[in-house]
Amino acid sequence: MLFIIFHVKILLTKTKRKGVKSMITVSINANPDIENKINNYVKENNINLNQVMLDLILEKIEDEEDYKLTVEAYEEYKANKEKAISFDDLVKKMGLKDEI
């Protein structure tokens, strides 16, 4: 799988309209090649660009939250100086052998 990393300038503007509590407008400045890739992707996959952007932003936020929780859990593990157990031993200890 190929991951393309590029820098985009994102402008977030919060606006209020009648019937809508708040709305965020995202403006992306990208070169024409990237713009064409995005437009082709959306068209070929018959998807909504707004939903793609929301999904990507939420995925990024969730990844950051997961990372922070992982670091916190690891730091707690190190501070408590507890021994780690294998996954198989954990399954046995929790009585889940027949579940997995």
trRosetta pair geometry for C-beta under 8 A, 3 or more apart (Angstrom, degrees):
i j d omega theta_ij theta_ji phi_ij phi_ji
6 30 7.3 67 124 -134 137 105
6 34 6.1 -145 103 -102 168 141
8 28 4.9 -7 175 -157 134 98
8 29 6.5 161 -164 62 76 57
8 30 5.4 -27 -114 -76 108 93
8 34 7.7 -161 -83 139 111 156
9 28 7.3 143 71 -150 53 47
9 29 4.6 1 52 39 105 112
10 26 5.9 -24 -161 -159 102 93
10 27 7.0 145 -154 70 48 52
10 28 5.9 -13 -99 -95 74 72
11 25 7.8 -12 106 106 87 87
11 26 7.2 145 71 -154 54 41
11 27 4.3 -9 51 52 106 106
12 24 5.6 -20 -161 -166 95 108
12 25 7.3 146 -155 72 42 52
12 26 6.1 -10 -99 -98 68 69
13 24 7.0 142 70 -158 43 55
13 25 4.5 -16 59 54 99 104
13 27 7.5 34 -1 -8 109 108
14 22 5.6 -9 -170 -172 100 114
14 23 7.2 149 -154 75 53 41
14 24 5.6 -27 -96 -97 67 70
14 25 7.9 -165 -75 15 21 76
15 22 7.2 146 76 -157 35 63
15 23 5.3 -28 65 64 85 93
15 24 8.0 155 18 -94 72 23
15 25 6.4 32 1 -16 116 112
16 20 6.9 -177 -158 92 51 82
16 21 7.0 -52 -129 164 93 30
16 22 5.6 -42 -89 -100 77 62
16 23 7.4 154 -93 16 29 81
17 20 4.5 30 62 44 92 113
17 23 6.5 5 7 3 106 129
20 23 5.4 11 147 -41 137 110
26 53 5.9 -175 62 174 151 146
30 34 4.0 -100 167 88 123 127
30 35 5.2 157 89 -55 108 79
30 38 7.3 91 72 -9 159 136
31 34 5.3 89 57 13 72 101
31 35 7.0 -135 100 -6 35 94
32 35 5.3 -56 -142 39 34 116
32 36 6.2 37 158 -22 68 103
33 36 5.8 -54 -151 34 29 110
33 37 6.6 30 151 -19 63 104
34 37 5.5 -50 -149 34 35 114
34 38 6.4 35 153 -18 66 104
35 38 5.8 -55 -150 37 30 110
35 39 6.2 26 155 -15 65 109
36 39 5.7 -57 -143 41 30 109
36 40 6.0 30 159 -18 66 109
37 40 5.9 -57 -144 39 26 109
37 41 6.2 29 156 -22 63 109
38 41 5.8 -56 -148 34 28 113
38 42 6.4 25 157 -16 64 108
38 49 7.3 63 162 -125 106 115
39 42 5.9 -56 -147 38 29 109
39 43 6.1 24 157 -15 65 112
40 43 5.8 -60 -143 42 29 109
40 44 5.8 23 163 -16 68 112
41 44 6.1 -57 -137 40 23 105
41 45 6.1 -4 169 6 61 117
42 45 6.6 -75 -142 51 19 94
42 47 5.6 -109 -145 69 64 81
42 48 7.5 19 -155 -159 108 6
42 49 5.0 -16 -113 -71 148 87
42 52 6.7 -107 -98 -13 97 151
43 46 7.4 17 -179 -72 30 46
47 51 6.5 -113 174 70 95 116
47 52 5.9 92 128 -55 125 108
48 51 4.2 72 78 10 105 108
48 52 6.8 -173 92 -12 53 83
49 52 5.4 -51 -147 34 36 115
49 53 6.3 36 156 -19 67 104
50 53 5.9 -57 -152 36 30 110
50 54 6.4 28 153 -16 65 107
51 54 5.6 -53 -145 39 34 111
51 55 6.1 37 155 -21 66 106
52 55 5.8 -57 -148 37 27 112
52 56 6.3 25 155 -17 64 108
53 56 5.8 -57 -147 37 29 110
53 57 6.3 26 157 -16 65 108
54 57 5.9 -58 -146 38 29 108
54 58 6.1 23 159 -13 66 111
55 58 6.0 -60 -144 42 26 107
55 59 6.0 30 156 -23 64 110
56 59 5.6 -53 -143 36 28 114
56 60 6.4 31 156 -20 62 105
57 60 5.8 -54 -152 34 30 112
57 61 6.5 29 151 -17 64 105
58 61 5.6 -52 -147 36 35 112
58 62 6.2 33 155 -17 67 107
59 62 5.8 -56 -146 39 30 110
59 63 6.2 34 154 -22 64 106
60 63 5.7 -53 -147 34 29 113
60 64 6.5 29 154 -18 63 105
61 64 5.8 -56 -152 36 31 111
61 65 6.4 30 151 -18 65 106
62 65 5.6 -53 -146 37 34 112
62 66 6.2 36 154 -20 66 105
63 66 5.7 -53 -147 37 30 112
63 67 6.3 33 153 -22 64 106
64 67 5.7 -52 -148 34 30 114
64 68 6.5 30 154 -18 64 105
65 68 5.8 -55 -150 36 31 110
65 69 6.4 29 154 -16 65 107
66 69 5.8 -57 -148 38 31 110
66 70 6.2 33 153 -22 65 107
67 70 5.6 -55 -150 34 30 113
67 71 6.5 29 154 -18 65 104
68 71 5.8 -53 -148 36 32 110
68 72 6.3 32 153 -18 65 107
69 72 5.6 -55 -146 39 31 113
69 73 6.2 31 156 -19 66 107
70 73 5.8 -55 -145 37 29 110
70 74 6.3 27 156 -17 64 108
71 74 5.8 -57 -147 38 29 110
71 75 6.3 29 155 -19 65 107
72 75 5.8 -56 -146 37 29 110
72 76 6.3 29 154 -18 64 107
73 76 5.7 -54 -148 37 31 112
73 77 6.3 36 151 -23 64 105
74 77 5.4 -50 -148 34 33 116
74 78 6.4 31 154 -17 65 104
75 78 5.8 -53 -148 37 32 109
75 79 6.2 31 154 -20 65 109
76 79 5.7 -56 -143 38 30 112
76 80 6.2 21 160 -12 65 111
77 80 6.3 -64 -147 41 24 104
77 82 6.3 -88 -154 48 68 102
77 84 7.5 35 -171 -78 129 94
78 81 7.3 22 177 -72 36 52
85 89 4.3 -108 171 89 111 130
85 90 5.5 139 100 -57 113 82
85 93 7.2 42 124 -14 161 144
86 89 4.6 95 56 8 81 102
86 90 7.0 -142 97 -6 44 86
87 90 5.5 -55 -150 35 33 114
87 91 6.4 37 152 -22 66 102
88 91 5.7 -51 -151 32 32 113
88 92 6.6 31 152 -15 64 104
89 92 5.6 -53 -150 38 35 112
89 93 6.1 36 152 -22 67 108
90 93 5.5 -54 -143 38 31 113
90 94 6.1 18 160 -9 66 111
91 94 6.2 -65 -145 45 24 102
91 96 4.9 -98 -157 73 73 97
91 97 5.7 107 141 -82 102 57
91 99 8.0 -153 -157 56 100 95
91 100 5.7 -79 -136 28 135 143
92 95 7.6 30 177 -72 31 31
92 97 5.8 39 -98 -65 59 110
96 99 4.3 -59 -167 40 80 123
96 100 5.8 56 138 -14 101 104
97 100 7.1 -76 -152 39 22 92
